[in-house]
Amino acid sequence: MKTNMGNTDKVIRILVAVAILVLYFTNQISGTIAIVGLVLSVVFMLTSLIGFCPLYLPFGLSTKKKE
């Protein structure tokens, strides 16, 4: 699996995931939106940690700098 995420992309995803988690744990979001948000934050964290986003593949996208 070849990485296709740059550092800026990773940082933005982590910040969004943390923001969603903060909203959830401060009871600002609940119900279906909270569940979708939690799933999204887990996906964002995982993709940031491994540096690979499977949704970028079909579109040929990459935010990683060329070496």
PDB file of N, CA, C, O and CB in Angstrom:
ATOM      1  N   MET A   1       0.836  -1.168   0.000  1.00  0.00           N
ATOM      2  CA  MET A   1       0.000   0.000   0.000  1.00  0.00           C
ATOM      3  C   MET A   1       0.889   1.242   0.000  1.00  0.00           C
ATOM      4  O   MET A   1       1.673   1.451   0.925  1.00  0.00           O
ATOM      5  CB  MET A   1      -0.955  -0.008   1.209  1.00  0.00           C
ATOM      6  N   LYS A   2       0.765   2.035  -1.007  1.00  0.00           N
ATOM      7  CA  LYS A   2       1.570   3.235  -1.172  1.00  0.00           C
ATOM      8  C   LYS A   2       0.856   4.425  -0.510  1.00  0.00           C
ATOM      9  O   LYS A   2      -0.343   4.622  -0.709  1.00  0.00           O
ATOM     10  CB  LYS A   2       1.836   3.515  -2.681  1.00  0.00           C
ATOM     11  N   THR A   3       1.588   5.201   0.266  1.00  0.00           N
ATOM     12  CA  THR A   3       0.967   6.346   0.930  1.00  0.00           C
ATOM     13  C   THR A   3       0.587   7.412  -0.092  1.00  0.00           C
ATOM     14  O   THR A   3       1.295   7.625  -1.077  1.00  0.00           O
ATOM     15  CB  THR A   3       1.914   6.938   1.993  1.00  0.00           C
ATOM     16  N   ASN A   4      -0.538   8.077   0.154  1.00  0.00           N
ATOM     17  CA  ASN A   4      -0.992   9.111  -0.770  1.00  0.00           C
ATOM     18  C   ASN A   4      -1.487  10.361  -0.033  1.00  0.00           C
ATOM     19  O   ASN A   4      -2.231  11.167  -0.591  1.00  0.00           O
ATOM     20  CB  ASN A   4      -2.100   8.561  -1.661  1.00  0.00           C
ATOM     21  N   MET A   5      -1.066  10.511   1.222  1.00  0.00           N
ATOM     22  CA  MET A   5      -1.496  11.670   2.010  1.00  0.00           C
ATOM     23  C   MET A   5      -0.288  12.467   2.483  1.00  0.00           C
ATOM     24  O   MET A   5       0.680  11.911   3.002  1.00  0.00           O
ATOM     25  CB  MET A   5      -2.347  11.225   3.217  1.00  0.00           C
ATOM     26  N   GLY A   6      -0.364  13.768   2.294  1.00  0.00           N
ATOM     27  CA  GLY A   6       0.687  14.649   2.757  1.00  0.00           C
ATOM     28  C   GLY A   6       0.477  15.035   4.216  1.00  0.00           C
ATOM     29  O   GLY A   6      -0.552  14.714   4.810  1.00  0.00           O
ATOM     30  N   ASN A   7       1.445  15.715   4.780  1.00  0.00           N
ATOM     31  CA  ASN A   7       1.386  16.094   6.188  1.00  0.00           C
ATOM     32  C   ASN A   7       0.234  17.042   6.493  1.00  0.00           C
ATOM     33  O   ASN A   7      -0.422  16.905   7.525  1.00  0.00           O
ATOM     34  CB  ASN A   7       2.686  16.732   6.601  1.00  0.00           C
ATOM     35  N   THR A   8      -0.016  17.991   5.617  1.00  0.00           N
ATOM     36  CA  THR A   8      -1.112  18.934   5.835  1.00  0.00           C
ATOM     37  C   THR A   8      -2.448  18.207   5.859  1.00  0.00           C
ATOM     38  O   THR A   8      -3.297  18.491   6.704  1.00  0.00           O
ATOM     39  CB  THR A   8      -1.118  20.019   4.746  1.00  0.00           C
ATOM     40  N   ASP A   9      -2.636  17.280   4.946  1.00  0.00           N
ATOM     41  CA  ASP A   9      -3.855  16.476   4.889  1.00  0.00           C
ATOM     42  C   ASP A   9      -4.036  15.697   6.189  1.00  0.00           C
ATOM     43  O   ASP A   9      -5.138  15.650   6.736  1.00  0.00           O
ATOM     44  CB  ASP A   9      -3.815  15.512   3.685  1.00  0.00           C
ATOM     45  N   LYS A  10      -2.982  15.098   6.675  1.00  0.00           N
ATOM     46  CA  LYS A  10      -3.042  14.324   7.919  1.00  0.00           C
ATOM     47  C   LYS A  10      -3.433  15.208   9.101  1.00  0.00           C
ATOM     48  O   LYS A  10      -4.290  14.839   9.905  1.00  0.00           O
ATOM     49  CB  LYS A  10      -1.690  13.649   8.195  1.00  0.00           C
ATOM     50  N   VAL A  11      -2.800  16.379   9.201  1.00  0.00           N
ATOM     51  CA  VAL A  11      -3.069  17.284  10.318  1.00  0.00           C
ATOM     52  C   VAL A  11      -4.517  17.766  10.285  1.00  0.00           C
ATOM     53  O   VAL A  11      -5.177  17.817  11.323  1.00  0.00           O
ATOM     54  CB  VAL A  11      -2.109  18.485  10.282  1.00  0.00           C
ATOM     55  N   ILE A  12      -5.011  18.116   9.108  1.00  0.00           N
ATOM     56  CA  ILE A  12      -6.400  18.582   8.986  1.00  0.00           C
ATOM     57  C   ILE A  12      -7.371  17.482   9.400  1.00  0.00           C
ATOM     58  O   ILE A  12      -8.344  17.746  10.107  1.00  0.00           O
ATOM     59  CB  ILE A  12      -6.698  19.039   7.539  1.00  0.00           C
ATOM     60  N   ARG A  13      -7.116  16.260   8.967  1.00  0.00           N
ATOM     61  CA  ARG A  13      -7.995  15.144   9.335  1.00  0.00           C
ATOM     62  C   ARG A  13      -7.982  14.898  10.835  1.00  0.00           C
ATOM     63  O   ARG A  13      -9.031  14.645  11.428  1.00  0.00           O
ATOM     64  CB  ARG A  13      -7.579  13.871   8.599  1.00  0.00           C
ATOM     65  N   ILE A  14      -6.820  14.969  11.451  1.00  0.00           N
ATOM     66  CA  ILE A  14      -6.741  14.763  12.899  1.00  0.00           C
ATOM     67  C   ILE A  14      -7.478  15.875  13.636  1.00  0.00           C
ATOM     68  O   ILE A  14      -8.189  15.604  14.603  1.00  0.00           O
ATOM     69  CB  ILE A  14      -5.271  14.700  13.359  1.00  0.00           C
ATOM     70  N   LEU A  15      -7.320  17.119  13.195  1.00  0.00           N
ATOM     71  CA  LEU A  15      -8.011  18.236  13.833  1.00  0.00           C
ATOM     72  C   LEU A  15      -9.535  18.105  13.709  1.00  0.00           C
ATOM     73  O   LEU A  15     -10.263  18.381  14.662  1.00  0.00           O
ATOM     74  CB  LEU A  15      -7.547  19.558  13.219  1.00  0.00           C
ATOM     75  N   VAL A  16     -10.006  17.690  12.548  1.00  0.00           N
ATOM     76  CA  VAL A  16     -11.442  17.489  12.360  1.00  0.00           C
ATOM     77  C   VAL A  16     -11.941  16.359  13.260  1.00  0.00           C
ATOM     78  O   VAL A  16     -13.006  16.474  13.866  1.00  0.00           O
ATOM     79  CB  VAL A  16     -11.759  17.178  10.881  1.00  0.00           C
ATOM     80  N   ALA A  17     -11.183  15.279  13.347  1.00  0.00           N
ATOM     81  CA  ALA A  17     -11.566  14.148  14.195  1.00  0.00           C
ATOM     82  C   ALA A  17     -11.632  14.571  15.666  1.00  0.00           C
ATOM     83  O   ALA A  17     -12.569  14.209  16.378  1.00  0.00           O
ATOM     84  CB  ALA A  17     -10.571  12.981  14.018  1.00  0.00           C
ATOM     85  N   VAL A  18     -10.648  15.326  16.111  1.00  0.00           N
ATOM     86  CA  VAL A  18     -10.642  15.797  17.500  1.00  0.00           C
ATOM     87  C   VAL A  18     -11.819  16.737  17.746  1.00  0.00           C
ATOM     88  O   VAL A  18     -12.447  16.669  18.802  1.00  0.00           O
ATOM     89  CB  VAL A  18      -9.308  16.510  17.830  1.00  0.00           C
ATOM     90  N   ALA A  19     -12.124  17.601  16.802  1.00  0.00           N
ATOM     91  CA  ALA A  19     -13.256  18.518  16.941  1.00  0.00           C
ATOM     92  C   ALA A  19     -14.568  17.744  17.071  1.00  0.00           C
ATOM     93  O   ALA A  19     -15.412  18.088  17.898  1.00  0.00           O
ATOM     94  CB  ALA A  19     -13.322  19.479  15.739  1.00  0.00           C
ATOM     95  N   ILE A  20     -14.738  16.715  16.269  1.00  0.00           N
ATOM     96  CA  ILE A  20     -15.950  15.892  16.345  1.00  0.00           C
ATOM     97  C   ILE A  20     -16.028  15.199  17.704  1.00  0.00           C
ATOM     98  O   ILE A  20     -17.095  15.143  18.316  1.00  0.00           O
ATOM     99  CB  ILE A  20     -15.975  14.843  15.200  1.00  0.00           C
ATOM    100  N   LEU A  21     -14.903  14.675  18.172  1.00  0.00           N
ATOM    101  CA  LEU A  21     -14.886  14.009  19.477  1.00  0.00           C
ATOM    102  C   LEU A  21     -15.214  14.983  20.605  1.00  0.00           C
ATOM    103  O   LEU A  21     -15.944  14.632  21.533  1.00  0.00           O
ATOM    104  CB  LEU A  21     -13.520  13.367  19.726  1.00  0.00           C
ATOM    105  N   VAL A  22     -14.686  16.193  20.533  1.00  0.00           N
ATOM    106  CA  VAL A  22     -14.992  17.208  21.545  1.00  0.00           C
ATOM    107  C   VAL A  22     -16.487  17.532  21.537  1.00  0.00           C
ATOM    108  O   VAL A  22     -17.109  17.627  22.595  1.00  0.00           O
ATOM    109  CB  VAL A  22     -14.162  18.492  21.298  1.00  0.00           C
ATOM    110  N   LEU A  23     -17.059  17.699  20.352  1.00  0.00           N
ATOM    111  CA  LEU A  23     -18.491  17.968  20.254  1.00  0.00           C
ATOM    112  C   LEU A  23     -19.314  16.832  20.851  1.00  0.00           C
ATOM    113  O   LEU A  23     -20.320  17.069  21.520  1.00  0.00           O
ATOM    114  CB  LEU A  23     -18.889  18.189  18.798  1.00  0.00           C
ATOM    115  N   TYR A  24     -18.886  15.613  20.609  1.00  0.00           N
ATOM    116  CA  TYR A  24     -19.611  14.464  21.137  1.00  0.00           C
ATOM    117  C   TYR A  24     -19.518  14.393  22.666  1.00  0.00           C
ATOM    118  O   TYR A  24     -20.531  14.233  23.346  1.00  0.00           O
ATOM    119  CB  TYR A  24     -19.070  13.175  20.518  1.00  0.00           C
ATOM    120  N   PHE A  25     -18.309  14.512  23.195  1.00  0.00           N
ATOM    121  CA  PHE A  25     -18.132  14.359  24.635  1.00  0.00           C
ATOM    122  C   PHE A  25     -18.633  15.556  25.448  1.00  0.00           C
ATOM    123  O   PHE A  25     -18.784  15.452  26.665  1.00  0.00           O
ATOM    124  CB  PHE A  25     -16.684  14.130  24.935  1.00  0.00           C
ATOM    125  N   THR A  26     -18.890  16.681  24.796  1.00  0.00           N
ATOM    126  CA  THR A  26     -19.496  17.822  25.486  1.00  0.00           C
ATOM    127  C   THR A  26     -21.003  17.872  25.220  1.00  0.00           C
ATOM    128  O   THR A  26     -21.664  18.861  25.536  1.00  0.00           O
ATOM    129  CB  THR A  26     -18.829  19.144  25.038  1.00  0.00           C
ATOM    130  N   ASN A  27     -21.533  16.803  24.641  1.00  0.00           N
ATOM    131  CA  ASN A  27     -22.969  16.644  24.355  1.00  0.00           C
ATOM    132  C   ASN A  27     -23.526  17.732  23.437  1.00  0.00           C
ATOM    133  O   ASN A  27     -24.692  18.108  23.561  1.00  0.00           O
ATOM    134  CB  ASN A  27     -23.750  16.642  25.651  1.00  0.00           C
ATOM    135  N   GLN A  28     -22.718  18.231  22.533  1.00  0.00           N
ATOM    136  CA  GLN A  28     -23.184  19.207  21.555  1.00  0.00           C
ATOM    137  C   GLN A  28     -23.853  18.515  20.366  1.00  0.00           C
ATOM    138  O   GLN A  28     -24.708  19.101  19.702  1.00  0.00           O
ATOM    139  CB  GLN A  28     -22.017  20.077  21.073  1.00  0.00           C
ATOM    140  N   ILE A  29     -23.461  17.269  20.103  1.00  0.00           N
ATOM    141  CA  ILE A  29     -24.109  16.478  19.064  1.00  0.00           C
ATOM    142  C   ILE A  29     -24.582  15.175  19.687  1.00  0.00           C
ATOM    143  O   ILE A  29     -23.966  14.659  20.620  1.00  0.00           O
ATOM    144  CB  ILE A  29     -23.144  16.211  17.864  1.00  0.00           C
ATOM    145  N   SER A  30     -25.680  14.650  19.165  1.00  0.00           N
ATOM    146  CA  SER A  30     -26.214  13.391  19.690  1.00  0.00           C
ATOM    147  C   SER A  30     -27.011  12.698  18.593  1.00  0.00           C
ATOM    148  O   SER A  30     -27.223  13.251  17.514  1.00  0.00           O
ATOM    149  CB  SER A  30     -27.103  13.634  20.950  1.00  0.00           C
ATOM    150  N   GLY A  31     -27.439  11.503  18.883  1.00  0.00           N
ATOM    151  CA  GLY A  31     -28.255  10.744  17.943  1.00  0.00           C
ATOM    152  C   GLY A  31     -27.474  10.253  16.739  1.00  0.00           C
ATOM    153  O   GLY A  31     -26.301   9.891  16.836  1.00  0.00           O
ATOM    154  N   THR A  32     -28.150  10.249  15.609  1.00  0.00           N
ATOM    155  CA  THR A  32     -27.570   9.741  14.370  1.00  0.00           C
ATOM    156  C   THR A  32     -26.354  10.551  13.939  1.00  0.00           C
ATOM    157  O   THR A  32     -25.363   9.993  13.466  1.00  0.00           O
ATOM    158  CB  THR A  32     -28.611   9.747  13.265  1.00  0.00           C
ATOM    159  N   ILE A  33     -26.432  11.863  14.102  1.00  0.00           N
ATOM    160  CA  ILE A  33     -25.296  12.723  13.716  1.00  0.00           C
ATOM    161  C   ILE A  33     -24.067  12.359  14.539  1.00  0.00           C
ATOM    162  O   ILE A  33     -22.951  12.352  14.021  1.00  0.00           O
ATOM    163  CB  ILE A  33     -25.646  14.229  13.909  1.00  0.00           C
ATOM    164  N   ALA A  34     -24.266  12.060  15.812  1.00  0.00           N
ATOM    165  CA  ALA A  34     -23.142  11.701  16.678  1.00  0.00           C
ATOM    166  C   ALA A  34     -22.515  10.391  16.225  1.00  0.00           C
ATOM    167  O   ALA A  34     -21.291  10.263  16.200  1.00  0.00           O
ATOM    168  CB  ALA A  34     -23.599  11.593  18.142  1.00  0.00           C
ATOM    169  N   ILE A  35     -23.340   9.425  15.870  1.00  0.00           N
ATOM    170  CA  ILE A  35     -22.821   8.127  15.425  1.00  0.00           C
ATOM    171  C   ILE A  35     -22.043   8.285  14.122  1.00  0.00           C
ATOM    172  O   ILE A  35     -20.947   7.743  13.981  1.00  0.00           O
ATOM    173  CB  ILE A  35     -23.973   7.111  15.239  1.00  0.00           C
ATOM    174  N   VAL A  36     -22.602   9.019  13.182  1.00  0.00           N
ATOM    175  CA  VAL A  36     -21.915   9.255  11.907  1.00  0.00           C
ATOM    176  C   VAL A  36     -20.614  10.010  12.161  1.00  0.00           C
ATOM    177  O   VAL A  36     -19.588   9.695  11.559  1.00  0.00           O
ATOM    178  CB  VAL A  36     -22.824  10.049  10.921  1.00  0.00           C
ATOM    179  N   GLY A  37     -20.647  10.996  13.040  1.00  0.00           N
ATOM    180  CA  GLY A  37     -19.453  11.765  13.371  1.00  0.00           C
ATOM    181  C   GLY A  37     -18.375  10.918  14.013  1.00  0.00           C
ATOM    182  O   GLY A  37     -17.195  11.066  13.693  1.00  0.00           O
ATOM    183  N   LEU A  38     -18.764  10.031  14.917  1.00  0.00           N
ATOM    184  CA  LEU A  38     -17.785   9.155  15.562  1.00  0.00           C
ATOM    185  C   LEU A  38     -17.140   8.204  14.567  1.00  0.00           C
ATOM    186  O   LEU A  38     -15.930   7.981  14.608  1.00  0.00           O
ATOM    187  CB  LEU A  38     -18.442   8.362  16.681  1.00  0.00           C
ATOM    188  N   VAL A  39     -17.943   7.646  13.678  1.00  0.00           N
ATOM    189  CA  VAL A  39     -17.398   6.759  12.640  1.00  0.00           C
ATOM    190  C   VAL A  39     -16.443   7.538  11.738  1.00  0.00           C
ATOM    191  O   VAL A  39     -15.360   7.057  11.405  1.00  0.00           O
ATOM    192  CB  VAL A  39     -18.543   6.124  11.797  1.00  0.00           C
ATOM    193  N   LEU A  40     -16.852   8.734  11.350  1.00  0.00           N
ATOM    194  CA  LEU A  40     -16.007   9.573  10.508  1.00  0.00           C
ATOM    195  C   LEU A  40     -14.697   9.931  11.205  1.00  0.00           C
ATOM    196  O   LEU A  40     -13.640   9.930  10.574  1.00  0.00           O
ATOM    197  CB  LEU A  40     -16.752  10.841  10.116  1.00  0.00           C
ATOM    198  N   SER A  41     -14.759  10.237  12.496  1.00  0.00           N
ATOM    199  CA  SER A  41     -13.531  10.595  13.215  1.00  0.00           C
ATOM    200  C   SER A  41     -12.594   9.398  13.348  1.00  0.00           C
ATOM    201  O   SER A  41     -11.375   9.560  13.295  1.00  0.00           O
ATOM    202  CB  SER A  41     -13.868  11.147  14.604  1.00  0.00           C
ATOM    203  N   VAL A  42     -13.148   8.206  13.518  1.00  0.00           N
ATOM    204  CA  VAL A  42     -12.302   7.007  13.577  1.00  0.00           C
ATOM    205  C   VAL A  42     -11.629   6.774  12.226  1.00  0.00           C
ATOM    206  O   VAL A  42     -10.438   6.467  12.169  1.00  0.00           O
ATOM    207  CB  VAL A  42     -13.138   5.763  13.984  1.00  0.00           C
ATOM    208  N   VAL A  43     -12.384   6.920  11.146  1.00  0.00           N
ATOM    209  CA  VAL A  43     -11.821   6.744   9.802  1.00  0.00           C
ATOM    210  C   VAL A  43     -10.734   7.780   9.550  1.00  0.00           C
ATOM    211  O   VAL A  43      -9.670   7.450   9.025  1.00  0.00           O
ATOM    212  CB  VAL A  43     -12.926   6.852   8.723  1.00  0.00           C
ATOM    213  N   PHE A  44     -10.995   9.036   9.921  1.00  0.00           N
ATOM    214  CA  PHE A  44      -9.989  10.093   9.739  1.00  0.00           C
ATOM    215  C   PHE A  44      -8.723   9.789  10.522  1.00  0.00           C
ATOM    216  O   PHE A  44      -7.621   9.971  10.005  1.00  0.00           O
ATOM    217  CB  PHE A  44     -10.551  11.451  10.170  1.00  0.00           C
ATOM    218  N   MET A  45      -8.860   9.332  11.751  1.00  0.00           N
ATOM    219  CA  MET A  45      -7.680   9.009  12.569  1.00  0.00           C
ATOM    220  C   MET A  45      -6.884   7.860  11.948  1.00  0.00           C
ATOM    221  O   MET A  45      -5.659   7.931  11.850  1.00  0.00           O
ATOM    222  CB  MET A  45      -8.105   8.640  14.010  1.00  0.00           C
ATOM    223  N   LEU A  46      -7.579   6.808  11.531  1.00  0.00           N
ATOM    224  CA  LEU A  46      -6.891   5.654  10.951  1.00  0.00           C
ATOM    225  C   LEU A  46      -6.169   6.009   9.653  1.00  0.00           C
ATOM    226  O   LEU A  46      -5.016   5.629   9.452  1.00  0.00           O
ATOM    227  CB  LEU A  46      -7.885   4.530  10.695  1.00  0.00           C
ATOM    228  N   THR A  47      -6.854   6.738   8.776  1.00  0.00           N
ATOM    229  CA  THR A  47      -6.215   7.089   7.512  1.00  0.00           C
ATOM    230  C   THR A  47      -5.030   8.031   7.739  1.00  0.00           C
ATOM    231  O   THR A  47      -4.041   7.975   7.007  1.00  0.00           O
ATOM    232  CB  THR A  47      -7.232   7.737   6.563  1.00  0.00           C
ATOM    233  N   SER A  48      -5.128   8.887   8.744  1.00  0.00           N
ATOM    234  CA  SER A  48      -4.010   9.783   9.052  1.00  0.00           C
ATOM    235  C   SER A  48      -2.818   9.007   9.595  1.00  0.00           C
ATOM    236  O   SER A  48      -1.673   9.311   9.258  1.00  0.00           O
ATOM    237  CB  SER A  48      -4.442  10.852  10.062  1.00  0.00           C
ATOM    238  N   LEU A  49      -3.074   8.020  10.421  1.00  0.00           N
ATOM    239  CA  LEU A  49      -1.982   7.245  10.997  1.00  0.00           C
ATOM    240  C   LEU A  49      -1.249   6.395   9.964  1.00  0.00           C
ATOM    241  O   LEU A  49      -0.028   6.248  10.029  1.00  0.00           O
ATOM    242  CB  LEU A  49      -2.510   6.361  12.093  1.00  0.00           C
ATOM    243  N   ILE A  50      -1.995   5.835   9.009  1.00  0.00           N
ATOM    244  CA  ILE A  50      -1.334   4.991   8.009  1.00  0.00           C
ATOM    245  C   ILE A  50      -0.908   5.782   6.774  1.00  0.00           C
ATOM    246  O   ILE A  50      -0.108   5.295   5.975  1.00  0.00           O
ATOM    247  CB  ILE A  50      -2.256   3.857   7.595  1.00  0.00           C
ATOM    248  N   GLY A  51      -1.439   7.007   6.610  1.00  0.00           N
ATOM    249  CA  GLY A  51      -1.028   7.853   5.491  1.00  0.00           C
ATOM    250  C   GLY A  51      -1.609   7.431   4.156  1.00  0.00           C
ATOM    251  O   GLY A  51      -1.059   7.759   3.104  1.00  0.00           O
ATOM    252  N   PHE A  52      -2.708   6.714   4.193  1.00  0.00           N
ATOM    253  CA  PHE A  52      -3.311   6.204   2.960  1.00  0.00           C
ATOM    254  C   PHE A  52      -4.817   6.418   3.001  1.00  0.00           C
ATOM    255  O   PHE A  52      -5.474   6.050   3.975  1.00  0.00           O
ATOM    256  CB  PHE A  52      -2.980   4.702   2.759  1.00  0.00           C
ATOM    257  N   CYS A  53      -5.363   7.011   1.947  1.00  0.00           N
ATOM    258  CA  CYS A  53      -6.805   7.205   1.830  1.00  0.00           C
ATOM    259  C   CYS A  53      -7.301   6.417   0.618  1.00  0.00           C
ATOM    260  O   CYS A  53      -6.954   6.750  -0.515  1.00  0.00           O
ATOM    261  CB  CYS A  53      -7.165   8.726   1.702  1.00  0.00           C
ATOM    262  N   PRO A  54      -8.107   5.377   0.841  1.00  0.00           N
ATOM    263  CA  PRO A  54      -8.572   4.558  -0.274  1.00  0.00           C
ATOM    264  C   PRO A  54      -9.484   5.319  -1.247  1.00  0.00           C
ATOM    265  O   PRO A  54      -9.596   4.934  -2.411  1.00  0.00           O
ATOM    266  CB  PRO A  54      -9.302   3.353   0.259  1.00  0.00           C
ATOM    267  N   LEU A  55     -10.124   6.375  -0.790  1.00  0.00           N
ATOM    268  CA  LEU A  55     -10.993   7.142  -1.688  1.00  0.00           C
ATOM    269  C   LEU A  55     -10.210   7.961  -2.702  1.00  0.00           C
ATOM    270  O   LEU A  55     -10.773   8.396  -3.707  1.00  0.00           O
ATOM    271  CB  LEU A  55     -11.886   8.057  -0.885  1.00  0.00           C
ATOM    272  N   TYR A  56      -8.945   8.176  -2.461  1.00  0.00           N
ATOM    273  CA  TYR A  56      -8.107   8.914  -3.414  1.00  0.00           C
ATOM    274  C   TYR A  56      -7.744   8.049  -4.631  1.00  0.00           C
ATOM    275  O   TYR A  56      -7.492   8.583  -5.712  1.00  0.00           O
ATOM    276  CB  TYR A  56      -6.824   9.409  -2.718  1.00  0.00           C
ATOM    277  N   LEU A  57      -7.716   6.741  -4.467  1.00  0.00           N
ATOM    278  CA  LEU A  57      -7.282   5.840  -5.542  1.00  0.00           C
ATOM    279  C   LEU A  57      -8.098   5.952  -6.829  1.00  0.00           C
ATOM    280  O   LEU A  57      -7.506   6.150  -7.890  1.00  0.00           O
ATOM    281  CB  LEU A  57      -7.339   4.431  -5.057  1.00  0.00           C
ATOM    282  N   PRO A  58      -9.433   5.835  -6.790  1.00  0.00           N
ATOM    283  CA  PRO A  58     -10.187   5.870  -8.045  1.00  0.00           C
ATOM    284  C   PRO A  58     -10.034   7.187  -8.815  1.00  0.00           C
ATOM    285  O   PRO A  58     -10.180   7.224 -10.037  1.00  0.00           O
ATOM    286  CB  PRO A  58     -11.646   5.629  -7.760  1.00  0.00           C
ATOM    287  N   PHE A  59      -9.740   8.256  -8.087  1.00  0.00           N
ATOM    288  CA  PHE A  59      -9.612   9.566  -8.716  1.00  0.00           C
ATOM    289  C   PHE A  59      -8.167   9.925  -9.030  1.00  0.00           C
ATOM    290  O   PHE A  59      -7.902  10.968  -9.629  1.00  0.00           O
ATOM    291  CB  PHE A  59     -10.213  10.624  -7.827  1.00  0.00           C
ATOM    292  N   GLY A  60      -7.237   9.075  -8.634  1.00  0.00           N
ATOM    293  CA  GLY A  60      -5.834   9.326  -8.895  1.00  0.00           C
ATOM    294  C   GLY A  60      -5.267  10.512  -8.113  1.00  0.00           C
ATOM    295  O   GLY A  60      -4.321  11.163  -8.557  1.00  0.00           O
ATOM    296  N   LEU A  61      -5.846  10.782  -6.963  1.00  0.00           N
ATOM    297  CA  LEU A  61      -5.427  11.918  -6.155  1.00  0.00           C
ATOM    298  C   LEU A  61      -4.290  11.548  -5.207  1.00  0.00           C
ATOM    299  O   LEU A  61      -4.141  10.392  -4.810  1.00  0.00           O
ATOM    300  CB  LEU A  61      -6.607  12.460  -5.364  1.00  0.00           C
ATOM    301  N   SER A  62      -3.511  12.531  -4.863  1.00  0.00           N
ATOM    302  CA  SER A  62      -2.464  12.372  -3.867  1.00  0.00           C
ATOM    303  C   SER A  62      -2.123  13.752  -3.330  1.00  0.00           C
ATOM    304  O   SER A  62      -1.920  14.689  -4.102  1.00  0.00           O
ATOM    305  CB  SER A  62      -1.202  11.665  -4.465  1.00  0.00           C
ATOM    306  N   THR A  63      -2.060  13.880  -2.014  1.00  0.00           N
ATOM    307  CA  THR A  63      -1.674  15.146  -1.403  1.00  0.00           C
ATOM    308  C   THR A  63      -0.236  15.096  -0.917  1.00  0.00           C
ATOM    309  O   THR A  63       0.264  16.043  -0.309  1.00  0.00           O
ATOM    310  CB  THR A  63      -2.609  15.489  -0.247  1.00  0.00           C
ATOM    311  N   LYS A  64       0.414  13.984  -1.193  1.00  0.00           N
ATOM    312  CA  LYS A  64       1.805  13.813  -0.804  1.00  0.00           C
ATOM    313  C   LYS A  64       2.704  14.541  -1.798  1.00  0.00           C
ATOM    314  O   LYS A  64       2.488  14.485  -3.008  1.00  0.00           O
ATOM    315  CB  LYS A  64       2.174  12.314  -0.726  1.00  0.00           C
ATOM    316  N   LYS A  65       3.705  15.217  -1.271  1.00  0.00           N
ATOM    317  CA  LYS A  65       4.655  15.936  -2.137  1.00  0.00           C
ATOM    318  C   LYS A  65       5.468  14.950  -2.960  1.00  0.00           C
ATOM    319  O   LYS A  65       5.826  13.869  -2.495  1.00  0.00           O
ATOM    320  CB  LYS A  65       5.599  16.833  -1.298  1.00  0.00           C
ATOM    321  N   LYS A  66       5.746  15.344  -4.175  1.00  0.00           N
ATOM    322  CA  LYS A  66       6.597  14.511  -5.043  1.00  0.00           C
ATOM    323  C   LYS A  66       8.019  14.536  -4.522  1.00  0.00           C
ATOM    324  O   LYS A  66       8.507  15.570  -4.065  1.00  0.00           O
ATOM    325  CB  LYS A  66       6.552  15.002  -6.519  1.00  0.00           C
ATOM    326  N   GLU A  67       8.674  13.403  -4.593  1.00  0.00           N
ATOM    327  CA  GLU A  67      10.056  13.307  -4.102  1.00  0.00           C
ATOM    328  C   GLU A  67      11.046  13.548  -5.204  1.00  0.00           C
ATOM    329  O   GLU A  67      12.254  13.506  -4.969  1.00  0.00           O
ATOM    330  CB  GLU A  67      10.313  11.950  -3.477  1.00  0.00           C
TER     331      GLU A  67
END
